[in-house]
């Protein structure tokens, strides 16, 4: 089994539908093994000098380090925001069966 590091991508989207669309693209291209989507999140943030508030969906994209660049490109290409939040979170997976499953499912 690969020794490649497992990472999660934290991504915010404008809607549940956008998160589902992006998640399906990532899964179909085998750029991740799983996407968790949390809908109806209230976000408050600064944008272009103004305090904003909106409803968003959050995606947790479970992937491996070697696929991050391609996954990020796919997210940006299909995202409605000009400046989407795409944050890479390194994780330690103590349960080897999960790690093996993730690696296997992202090897196209």
C-alpha positions, 0 to 999 in steps of 0.5 A: 500500500502507498505511503502517500499522506492522506489529506482532507480539503475543506471547501466552502460553496455557495449552495448544496447544489454547487457542492454536490456538482463539484463533489460528483466531478471529483468522485467521477475523476477519482480525485477523492474517495469521499466527500462529506457535505454540510448544508446550511452553514451560516458564514460571516466574512469580510469581502471587498471591504464590507462585512458580509453574511451568507448561507453556504455549504461546506465540503470535506474532500477526503483524498491523498497528497498527490491528487491535491493539485488536480483536485484544486484545479477541478474545484476552481474550474467548477466553483462560482466564487472568484476566491473560493476557500480551499484549505488542505488539512493533513490528517493522521489516519490510525485506522489502516483499513480506512487509509487502504480504502482511500488509497485504493479508491483514488487509483482510478 
